[in-house]
């Protein structure tokens, strides 16, 4: 079960949806921080590197119409 919540203060969470567990039940949860800008930059850099590896130096650049720009 995935549960999303906002932190109201250091000891309280505000759940986005009610839990489907009984009162008095014990739950264990893991804190996963949402991706920040540094994660996005890393992803974009890695994606760019893989694209550069996939296409050789002699691969032409194509315009939106599908015709080569540089030959």
PDB file of N, CA, C and O in Angstrom, chain B, residues numbered from 101:
ATOM      1  N   UNK B 101       0.855  -1.171   0.000  1.00  0.00           N
ATOM      2  CA  UNK B 101       0.000   0.000   0.000  1.00  0.00           C
ATOM      3  C   UNK B 101       0.903   1.237   0.000  1.00  0.00           C
ATOM      4  O   UNK B 101       1.860   1.322   0.770  1.00  0.00           O
ATOM      5  N   UNK B 102       0.591   2.164  -0.852  1.00  0.00           N
ATOM      6  CA  UNK B 102       1.334   3.430  -0.908  1.00  0.00           C
ATOM      7  C   UNK B 102       0.500   4.500  -0.217  1.00  0.00           C
ATOM      8  O   UNK B 102      -0.693   4.641  -0.487  1.00  0.00           O
ATOM      9  N   UNK B 103       1.135   5.249   0.672  1.00  0.00           N
ATOM     10  CA  UNK B 103       0.453   6.302   1.421  1.00  0.00           C
ATOM     11  C   UNK B 103       1.204   7.607   1.194  1.00  0.00           C
ATOM     12  O   UNK B 103       2.424   7.657   1.352  1.00  0.00           O
ATOM     13  N   UNK B 104       0.490   8.651   0.828  1.00  0.00           N
ATOM     14  CA  UNK B 104       1.099   9.969   0.669  1.00  0.00           C
ATOM     15  C   UNK B 104       0.591  10.873   1.780  1.00  0.00           C
ATOM     16  O   UNK B 104      -0.583  10.834   2.148  1.00  0.00           O
ATOM     17  N   UNK B 105       1.503  11.691   2.308  1.00  0.00           N
ATOM     18  CA  UNK B 105       1.135  12.592   3.402  1.00  0.00           C
ATOM     19  C   UNK B 105       2.016  13.820   3.369  1.00  0.00           C
ATOM     20  O   UNK B 105       3.119  13.800   2.823  1.00  0.00           O
ATOM     21  N   UNK B 106       1.515  14.885   3.958  1.00  0.00           N
ATOM     22  CA  UNK B 106       2.292  16.109   4.138  1.00  0.00           C
ATOM     23  C   UNK B 106       2.718  16.186   5.588  1.00  0.00           C
ATOM     24  O   UNK B 106       1.982  15.757   6.476  1.00  0.00           O
ATOM     25  N   UNK B 107       3.894  16.726   5.837  1.00  0.00           N
ATOM     26  CA  UNK B 107       4.366  16.898   7.200  1.00  0.00           C
ATOM     27  C   UNK B 107       3.787  18.201   7.740  1.00  0.00           C
ATOM     28  O   UNK B 107       4.054  19.277   7.205  1.00  0.00           O
ATOM     29  N   UNK B 108       2.997  18.097   8.796  1.00  0.00           N
ATOM     30  CA  UNK B 108       2.425  19.298   9.415  1.00  0.00           C
ATOM     31  C   UNK B 108       3.389  19.913  10.414  1.00  0.00           C
ATOM     32  O   UNK B 108       3.519  21.135  10.487  1.00  0.00           O
ATOM     33  N   UNK B 109       4.060  19.074  11.177  1.00  0.00           N
ATOM     34  CA  UNK B 109       5.114  19.499  12.098  1.00  0.00           C
ATOM     35  C   UNK B 109       5.976  18.257  12.350  1.00  0.00           C
ATOM     36  O   UNK B 109       5.655  17.193  11.820  1.00  0.00           O
ATOM     37  N   UNK B 110       7.050  18.347  13.129  1.00  0.00           N
ATOM     38  CA  UNK B 110       7.954  17.211  13.291  1.00  0.00           C
ATOM     39  C   UNK B 110       7.321  15.910  13.808  1.00  0.00           C
ATOM     40  O   UNK B 110       7.927  14.847  13.672  1.00  0.00           O
ATOM     41  N   UNK B 111       6.131  15.968  14.392  1.00  0.00           N
ATOM     42  CA  UNK B 111       5.520  14.744  14.923  1.00  0.00           C
ATOM     43  C   UNK B 111       4.150  14.425  14.328  1.00  0.00           C
ATOM     44  O   UNK B 111       3.490  13.494  14.789  1.00  0.00           O
ATOM     45  N   UNK B 112       3.705  15.173  13.316  1.00  0.00           N
ATOM     46  CA  UNK B 112       2.374  14.932  12.752  1.00  0.00           C
ATOM     47  C   UNK B 112       2.407  14.933  11.224  1.00  0.00           C
ATOM     48  O   UNK B 112       3.045  15.771  10.586  1.00  0.00           O
ATOM     49  N   UNK B 113       1.685  13.950  10.667  1.00  0.00           N
ATOM     50  CA  UNK B 113       1.514  13.866   9.221  1.00  0.00           C
ATOM     51  C   UNK B 113       0.045  14.111   8.887  1.00  0.00           C
ATOM     52  O   UNK B 113      -0.841  13.754   9.664  1.00  0.00           O
ATOM     53  N   UNK B 114      -0.210  14.723   7.724  1.00  0.00           N
ATOM     54  CA  UNK B 114      -1.583  14.891   7.249  1.00  0.00           C
ATOM     55  C   UNK B 114      -1.726  13.984   6.029  1.00  0.00           C
ATOM     56  O   UNK B 114      -1.149  14.253   4.976  1.00  0.00           O
ATOM     57  N   UNK B 115      -2.502  12.904   6.181  1.00  0.00           N
ATOM     58  CA  UNK B 115      -2.686  11.933   5.101  1.00  0.00           C
ATOM     59  C   UNK B 115      -3.550  12.512   4.001  1.00  0.00           C
ATOM     60  O   UNK B 115      -4.503  13.247   4.262  1.00  0.00           O
ATOM     61  N   UNK B 116      -3.208  12.173   2.765  1.00  0.00           N
ATOM     62  CA  UNK B 116      -4.045  12.626   1.646  1.00  0.00           C
ATOM     63  C   UNK B 116      -5.312  11.795   1.538  1.00  0.00           C
ATOM     64  O   UNK B 116      -6.353  12.298   1.114  1.00  0.00           O
ATOM     65  N   UNK B 117      -5.231  10.515   1.922  1.00  0.00           N
ATOM     66  CA  UNK B 117      -6.386   9.615   1.940  1.00  0.00           C
ATOM     67  C   UNK B 117      -6.370   8.841   3.245  1.00  0.00           C
ATOM     68  O   UNK B 117      -5.300   8.638   3.818  1.00  0.00           O
ATOM     69  N   UNK B 118      -7.539   8.395   3.740  1.00  0.00           N
ATOM     70  CA  UNK B 118      -7.557   7.619   4.979  1.00  0.00           C
ATOM     71  C   UNK B 118      -6.860   6.262   4.787  1.00  0.00           C
ATOM     72  O   UNK B 118      -6.843   5.708   3.688  1.00  0.00           O
ATOM     73  N   UNK B 119      -6.291   5.746   5.877  1.00  0.00           N
ATOM     74  CA  UNK B 119      -5.652   4.432   5.846  1.00  0.00           C
ATOM     75  C   UNK B 119      -6.707   3.344   6.019  1.00  0.00           C
ATOM     76  O   UNK B 119      -7.703   3.527   6.719  1.00  0.00           O
ATOM     77  N   UNK B 120      -6.468   2.215   5.372  1.00  0.00           N
ATOM     78  CA  UNK B 120      -7.372   1.078   5.488  1.00  0.00           C
ATOM     79  C   UNK B 120      -6.803   0.076   6.497  1.00  0.00           C
ATOM     80  O   UNK B 120      -6.611  -1.097   6.178  1.00  0.00           O
ATOM     81  N   UNK B 121      -6.539   0.549   7.708  1.00  0.00           N
ATOM     82  CA  UNK B 121      -6.040  -0.291   8.800  1.00  0.00           C
ATOM     83  C   UNK B 121      -6.829   0.045  10.058  1.00  0.00           C
ATOM     84  O   UNK B 121      -7.382   1.137  10.192  1.00  0.00           O
ATOM     85  N   UNK B 122      -6.867  -0.900  10.960  1.00  0.00           N
ATOM     86  CA  UNK B 122      -7.638  -0.707  12.184  1.00  0.00           C
ATOM     87  C   UNK B 122      -6.986   0.259  13.147  1.00  0.00           C
ATOM     88  O   UNK B 122      -5.769   0.445  13.135  1.00  0.00           O
ATOM     89  N   UNK B 123      -7.813   0.877  13.990  1.00  0.00           N
ATOM     90  CA  UNK B 123      -7.332   1.777  15.025  1.00  0.00           C
ATOM     91  C   UNK B 123      -6.437   0.982  15.976  1.00  0.00           C
ATOM     92  O   UNK B 123      -6.784  -0.136  16.358  1.00  0.00           O
ATOM     93  N   UNK B 124      -5.310   1.536  16.355  1.00  0.00           N
ATOM     94  CA  UNK B 124      -4.376   0.865  17.237  1.00  0.00           C
ATOM     95  C   UNK B 124      -3.358   0.008  16.505  1.00  0.00           C
ATOM     96  O   UNK B 124      -2.444  -0.538  17.124  1.00  0.00           O
ATOM     97  N   UNK B 125      -3.511  -0.117  15.172  1.00  0.00           N
ATOM     98  CA  UNK B 125      -2.550  -0.894  14.386  1.00  0.00           C
ATOM     99  C   UNK B 125      -1.218  -0.172  14.343  1.00  0.00           C
ATOM    100  O   UNK B 125      -1.162   1.054  14.434  1.00  0.00           O
ATOM    101  N   UNK B 126      -0.156  -0.931  14.206  1.00  0.00           N
ATOM    102  CA  UNK B 126       1.169  -0.358  14.054  1.00  0.00           C
ATOM    103  C   UNK B 126       1.548  -0.424  12.588  1.00  0.00           C
ATOM    104  O   UNK B 126       1.373  -1.457  11.942  1.00  0.00           O
ATOM    105  N   UNK B 127       2.065   0.670  12.065  1.00  0.00           N
ATOM    106  CA  UNK B 127       2.530   0.698  10.677  1.00  0.00           C
ATOM    107  C   UNK B 127       3.993   1.099  10.670  1.00  0.00           C
ATOM    108  O   UNK B 127       4.474   1.753  11.596  1.00  0.00           O
ATOM    109  N   UNK B 128       4.689   0.705   9.628  1.00  0.00           N
ATOM    110  CA  UNK B 128       6.085   1.089   9.421  1.00  0.00           C
ATOM    111  C   UNK B 128       6.123   1.818   8.092  1.00  0.00           C
ATOM    112  O   UNK B 128       5.525   1.355   7.121  1.00  0.00           O
ATOM    113  N   UNK B 129       6.809   2.940   8.028  1.00  0.00           N
ATOM    114  CA  UNK B 129       6.892   3.670   6.773  1.00  0.00           C
ATOM    115  C   UNK B 129       8.316   4.106   6.518  1.00  0.00           C
ATOM    116  O   UNK B 129       9.140   4.192   7.428  1.00  0.00           O
ATOM    117  N   UNK B 130       8.583   4.381   5.247  1.00  0.00           N
ATOM    118  CA  UNK B 130       9.902   4.824   4.805  1.00  0.00           C
ATOM    119  C   UNK B 130       9.756   6.209   4.204  1.00  0.00           C
ATOM    120  O   UNK B 130       8.827   6.462   3.436  1.00  0.00           O
ATOM    121  N   UNK B 131      10.659   7.096   4.545  1.00  0.00           N
ATOM    122  CA  UNK B 131      10.611   8.457   4.008  1.00  0.00           C
ATOM    123  C   UNK B 131      11.395   8.482   2.705  1.00  0.00           C
ATOM    124  O   UNK B 131      12.570   8.119   2.664  1.00  0.00           O
ATOM    125  N   UNK B 132      10.725   8.917   1.640  1.00  0.00           N
ATOM    126  CA  UNK B 132      11.340   9.048   0.327  1.00  0.00           C
ATOM    127  C   UNK B 132      11.175  10.494  -0.101  1.00  0.00           C
ATOM    128  O   UNK B 132      10.058  10.957  -0.333  1.00  0.00           O
ATOM    129  N   UNK B 133      12.277  11.198  -0.204  1.00  0.00           N
ATOM    130  CA  UNK B 133      12.221  12.603  -0.608  1.00  0.00           C
ATOM    131  C   UNK B 133      11.868  12.681  -2.091  1.00  0.00           C
ATOM    132  O   UNK B 133      12.287  11.838  -2.884  1.00  0.00           O
ATOM    133  N   UNK B 134      11.100  13.694  -2.451  1.00  0.00           N
ATOM    134  CA  UNK B 134      10.782  13.896  -3.857  1.00  0.00           C
ATOM    135  C   UNK B 134      12.021  14.383  -4.585  1.00  0.00           C
ATOM    136  O   UNK B 134      12.908  14.989  -3.983  1.00  0.00           O
ATOM    137  N   UNK B 135      12.078  14.119  -5.872  1.00  0.00           N
ATOM    138  CA  UNK B 135      13.233  14.501  -6.676  1.00  0.00           C
ATOM    139  C   UNK B 135      13.433  16.002  -6.674  1.00  0.00           C
ATOM    140  O   UNK B 135      12.483  16.763  -6.851  1.00  0.00           O
ATOM    141  N   UNK B 136      14.640  16.416  -6.478  1.00  0.00           N
ATOM    142  CA  UNK B 136      14.977  17.829  -6.534  1.00  0.00           C
ATOM    143  C   UNK B 136      15.555  18.178  -7.895  1.00  0.00           C
ATOM    144  O   UNK B 136      15.629  17.331  -8.785  1.00  0.00           O
ATOM    145  N   UNK B 137      15.953  19.401  -8.044  1.00  0.00           N
ATOM    146  CA  UNK B 137      16.510  19.872  -9.303  1.00  0.00           C
ATOM    147  C   UNK B 137      17.817  19.165  -9.636  1.00  0.00           C
ATOM    148  O   UNK B 137      18.111  18.941 -10.811  1.00  0.00           O
ATOM    149  N   UNK B 138      18.606  18.808  -8.626  1.00  0.00           N
ATOM    150  CA  UNK B 138      19.879  18.139  -8.897  1.00  0.00           C
ATOM    151  C   UNK B 138      19.649  16.759  -9.494  1.00  0.00           C
ATOM    152  O   UNK B 138      20.431  16.326 -10.340  1.00  0.00           O
ATOM    153  N   UNK B 139      18.588  16.048  -9.074  1.00  0.00           N
ATOM    154  CA  UNK B 139      18.260  14.759  -9.673  1.00  0.00           C
ATOM    155  C   UNK B 139      17.889  14.933 -11.142  1.00  0.00           C
ATOM    156  O   UNK B 139      18.286  14.130 -11.987  1.00  0.00           O
ATOM    157  N   UNK B 140      17.140  15.964 -11.437  1.00  0.00           N
ATOM    158  CA  UNK B 140      16.720  16.224 -12.829  1.00  0.00           C
ATOM    159  C   UNK B 140      17.924  16.518 -13.702  1.00  0.00           C
ATOM    160  O   UNK B 140      18.020  16.012 -14.820  1.00  0.00           O
ATOM    161  N   UNK B 141      18.852  17.338 -13.197  1.00  0.00           N
ATOM    162  CA  UNK B 141      20.057  17.654 -13.975  1.00  0.00           C
ATOM    163  C   UNK B 141      20.867  16.393 -14.246  1.00  0.00           C
ATOM    164  O   UNK B 141      21.375  16.207 -15.351  1.00  0.00           O
ATOM    165  N   UNK B 142      20.988  15.533 -13.252  1.00  0.00           N
ATOM    166  CA  UNK B 142      21.710  14.281 -13.425  1.00  0.00           C
ATOM    167  C   UNK B 142      21.052  13.385 -14.450  1.00  0.00           C
ATOM    168  O   UNK B 142      21.735  12.778 -15.274  1.00  0.00           O
ATOM    169  N   UNK B 143      19.726  13.294 -14.411  1.00  0.00           N
ATOM    170  CA  UNK B 143      18.985  12.500 -15.377  1.00  0.00           C
ATOM    171  C   UNK B 143      19.182  13.035 -16.794  1.00  0.00           C
ATOM    172  O   UNK B 143      19.431  12.269 -17.725  1.00  0.00           O
ATOM    173  N   UNK B 144      19.070  14.356 -16.949  1.00  0.00           N
ATOM    174  CA  UNK B 144      19.225  14.953 -18.275  1.00  0.00           C
ATOM    175  C   UNK B 144      20.650  14.769 -18.808  1.00  0.00           C
ATOM    176  O   UNK B 144      20.830  14.513 -19.998  1.00  0.00           O
ATOM    177  N   UNK B 145      21.658  14.894 -17.947  1.00  0.00           N
ATOM    178  CA  UNK B 145      23.043  14.704 -18.374  1.00  0.00           C
ATOM    179  C   UNK B 145      23.269  13.258 -18.807  1.00  0.00           C
ATOM    180  O   UNK B 145      23.917  13.011 -19.825  1.00  0.00           O
ATOM    181  N   UNK B 146      22.746  12.311 -18.049  1.00  0.00           N
ATOM    182  CA  UNK B 146      22.890  10.902 -18.402  1.00  0.00           C
ATOM    183  C   UNK B 146      22.168  10.568 -19.692  1.00  0.00           C
ATOM    184  O   UNK B 146      22.694   9.830 -20.525  1.00  0.00           O
ATOM    185  N   UNK B 147      20.968  11.103 -19.867  1.00  0.00           N
ATOM    186  CA  UNK B 147      20.203  10.870 -21.096  1.00  0.00           C
ATOM    187  C   UNK B 147      20.939  11.427 -22.303  1.00  0.00           C
ATOM    188  O   UNK B 147      21.011  10.783 -23.349  1.00  0.00           O
ATOM    189  N   UNK B 148      21.479  12.614 -22.153  1.00  0.00           N
ATOM    190  CA  UNK B 148      22.224  13.245 -23.240  1.00  0.00           C
ATOM    191  C   UNK B 148      23.449  12.412 -23.620  1.00  0.00           C
ATOM    192  O   UNK B 148      23.739  12.231 -24.803  1.00  0.00           O
ATOM    193  N   UNK B 149      24.161  11.910 -22.619  1.00  0.00           N
ATOM    194  CA  UNK B 149      25.354  11.102 -22.880  1.00  0.00           C
ATOM    195  C   UNK B 149      24.989   9.822 -23.627  1.00  0.00           C
ATOM    196  O   UNK B 149      25.711   9.405 -24.532  1.00  0.00           O
ATOM    197  N   UNK B 150      23.867   9.192 -23.250  1.00  0.00           N
ATOM    198  CA  UNK B 150      23.448   7.969 -23.934  1.00  0.00           C
ATOM    199  C   UNK B 150      23.031   8.245 -25.371  1.00  0.00           C
ATOM    200  O   UNK B 150      23.308   7.440 -26.260  1.00  0.00           O
ATOM    201  N   UNK B 151      22.367   9.375 -25.611  1.00  0.00           N
ATOM    202  CA  UNK B 151      21.998   9.728 -26.982  1.00  0.00           C
ATOM    203  C   UNK B 151      23.232   9.997 -27.842  1.00  0.00           C
ATOM    204  O   UNK B 151      23.278   9.613 -29.011  1.00  0.00           O
ATOM    205  N   UNK B 152      24.229  10.655 -27.256  1.00  0.00           N
ATOM    206  CA  UNK B 152      25.465  10.914 -27.997  1.00  0.00           C
ATOM    207  C   UNK B 152      26.169   9.608 -28.342  1.00  0.00           C
ATOM    208  O   UNK B 152      26.758   9.487 -29.416  1.00  0.00           O
ATOM    209  N   UNK B 153      26.113   8.632 -27.443  1.00  0.00           N
ATOM    210  CA  UNK B 153      26.722   7.338 -27.701  1.00  0.00           C
ATOM    211  C   UNK B 153      25.953   6.560 -28.765  1.00  0.00           C
ATOM    212  O   UNK B 153      26.552   5.818 -29.545  1.00  0.00           O
ATOM    213  N   UNK B 154      24.623   6.725 -28.803  1.00  0.00           N
ATOM    214  CA  UNK B 154      23.784   5.977 -29.735  1.00  0.00           C
ATOM    215  C   UNK B 154      23.951   6.437 -31.174  1.00  0.00           C
ATOM    216  O   UNK B 154      23.776   5.646 -32.101  1.00  0.00           O
ATOM    217  N   UNK B 155      24.285   7.699 -31.371  1.00  0.00           N
ATOM    218  CA  UNK B 155      24.417   8.249 -32.717  1.00  0.00           C
ATOM    219  C   UNK B 155      25.860   8.653 -32.949  1.00  0.00           C
ATOM    220  O   UNK B 155      26.450   9.368 -32.139  1.00  0.00           O
ATOM    221  N   UNK B 156      26.432   8.194 -34.061  1.00  0.00           N
ATOM    222  CA  UNK B 156      27.823   8.487 -34.376  1.00  0.00           C
ATOM    223  C   UNK B 156      28.023   9.932 -34.797  1.00  0.00           C
ATOM    224  O   UNK B 156      27.068  10.676 -35.017  1.00  0.00           O
ATOM    225  N   UNK B 157      29.293  10.309 -34.903  1.00  0.00           N
ATOM    226  CA  UNK B 157      29.648  11.674 -35.325  1.00  0.00           C
ATOM    227  C   UNK B 157      29.140  11.985 -36.733  1.00  0.00           C
ATOM    228  O   UNK B 157      28.848  13.141 -37.039  1.00  0.00           O
ATOM    229  N   UNK B 158      29.032  10.970 -37.592  1.00  0.00           N
ATOM    230  CA  UNK B 158      28.617  11.202 -38.977  1.00  0.00           C
ATOM    231  C   UNK B 158      27.100  11.171 -39.158  1.00  0.00           C
ATOM    232  O   UNK B 158      26.609  11.305 -40.279  1.00  0.00           O
ATOM    233  N   UNK B 159      26.365  10.996 -38.079  1.00  0.00           N
ATOM    234  CA  UNK B 159      24.902  10.979 -38.152  1.00  0.00           C
ATOM    235  C   UNK B 159      24.397  12.394 -38.426  1.00  0.00           C
ATOM    236  O   UNK B 159      24.727  13.314 -37.678  1.00  0.00           O
ATOM    237  N   UNK B 160      23.589  12.593 -39.501  1.00  0.00           N
ATOM    238  CA  UNK B 160      23.101  13.942 -39.795  1.00  0.00           C
ATOM    239  C   UNK B 160      22.038  14.384 -38.779  1.00  0.00           C
ATOM    240  O   UNK B 160      21.338  13.551 -38.203  1.00  0.00           O
ATOM    241  N   UNK B 161      21.928  15.682 -38.569  1.00  0.00           N
ATOM    242  CA  UNK B 161      20.850  16.245 -37.766  1.00  0.00           C
ATOM    243  C   UNK B 161      19.643  16.415 -38.674  1.00  0.00           C
ATOM    244  O   UNK B 161      19.779  16.853 -39.816  1.00  0.00           O
ATOM    245  N   UNK B 162      18.472  16.076 -38.176  1.00  0.00           N
ATOM    246  CA  UNK B 162      17.267  16.181 -38.988  1.00  0.00           C
ATOM    247  C   UNK B 162      16.347  17.274 -38.462  1.00  0.00           C
ATOM    248  O   UNK B 162      16.221  17.474 -37.254  1.00  0.00           O
ATOM    249  N   UNK B 163      15.710  17.973 -39.386  1.00  0.00           N
ATOM    250  CA  UNK B 163      14.722  18.979 -39.000  1.00  0.00           C
ATOM    251  C   UNK B 163      13.420  18.260 -38.680  1.00  0.00           C
ATOM    252  O   UNK B 163      13.340  17.038 -38.805  1.00  0.00           O
ATOM    253  N   UNK B 164      12.410  18.998 -38.272  1.00  0.00           N
ATOM    254  CA  UNK B 164      11.114  18.405 -37.951  1.00  0.00           C
ATOM    255  C   UNK B 164      10.477  17.771 -39.184  1.00  0.00           C
ATOM    256  O   UNK B 164       9.664  16.857 -39.051  1.00  0.00           O
ATOM    257  N   UNK B 165      10.828  18.236 -40.372  1.00  0.00           N
ATOM    258  CA  UNK B 165      10.254  17.682 -41.585  1.00  0.00           C
ATOM    259  C   UNK B 165      10.936  16.385 -42.013  1.00  0.00           C
ATOM    260  O   UNK B 165      10.471  15.719 -42.938  1.00  0.00           O
ATOM    261  N   UNK B 166      12.038  16.021 -41.345  1.00  0.00           N
ATOM    262  CA  UNK B 166      12.728  14.775 -41.664  1.00  0.00           C
ATOM    263  C   UNK B 166      13.848  14.925 -42.668  1.00  0.00           C
ATOM    264  O   UNK B 166      14.462  13.934 -43.065  1.00  0.00           O
ATOM    265  N   UNK B 167      14.124  16.153 -43.087  1.00  0.00           N
ATOM    266  CA  UNK B 167      15.209  16.357 -44.049  1.00  0.00           C
ATOM    267  C   UNK B 167      16.485  16.731 -43.307  1.00  0.00           C
ATOM    268  O   UNK B 167      16.423  17.431 -42.296  1.00  0.00           O
ATOM    269  N   UNK B 168      17.650  16.276 -43.793  1.00  0.00           N
ATOM    270  CA  UNK B 168      18.893  16.600 -43.111  1.00  0.00           C
ATOM    271  C   UNK B 168      19.159  18.100 -43.058  1.00  0.00           C
ATOM    272  O   UNK B 168      18.911  18.811 -44.033  1.00  0.00           O
ATOM    273  N   UNK B 169      19.661  18.583 -41.927  1.00  0.00           N
ATOM    274  CA  UNK B 169      20.050  19.983 -41.780  1.00  0.00           C
ATOM    275  C   UNK B 169      21.506  20.135 -42.169  1.00  0.00           C
ATOM    276  O   UNK B 169      21.856  21.019 -42.952  1.00  0.00           O
ATOM    277  N   UNK B 170      22.364  19.267 -41.620  1.00  0.00           N
ATOM    278  CA  UNK B 170      23.804  19.305 -41.915  1.00  0.00           C
ATOM    279  C   UNK B 170      24.181  18.042 -42.664  1.00  0.00           C
ATOM    280  O   UNK B 170      23.817  16.941 -42.249  1.00  0.00           O
ATOM    281  N   UNK B 171      24.903  18.187 -43.761  1.00  0.00           N
ATOM    282  CA  UNK B 171      25.371  17.008 -44.488  1.00  0.00           C
ATOM    283  C   UNK B 171      26.830  17.097 -44.767  1.00  0.00           C
ATOM    284  O   UNK B 171      27.400  16.190 -45.373  1.00  0.00           O
TER     285      UNK B 171
END
